[in-house]
Amino acid sequence: MMSKSMYSYTKKILKKVSFDPALFRKELRKAQKCLHPEEYDRLTIWLSSYVKKHPSLQYCLM
């Protein structure tokens, strides 16, 4: 399924760019445009736990 791989790919990219909050936010905006609403909801759930481990990214969710 293409969309599932896009979801996985998005998570992979977000993890790789998490060293830079500005870049992370940019990739997050791209994901919002590319993913289906249900997938973006799933990503949001994943993000809340990921950001707890990386507090410097907290502002990216606002």
Residue pairs with C-beta under 8 A, 6 or more apart in sequence:
3 35
3 36
3 39
6 34
6 35
6 39
7 35
7 39
7 42
7 43
10 27
10 31
10 34
10 35
10 43
11 43
11 46
13 27
14 24
14 27
14 28
14 31
14 47
14 50
15 50
17 23
17 24
17 27
18 24
18 50
18 54
18 57
21 56
21 57
21 59
21 60
24 57
24 60
25 59
25 60
28 47
28 60
31 40
31 43
32 40
35 43
47 61
48 61
50 57
51 57
51 58
51 60
51 61
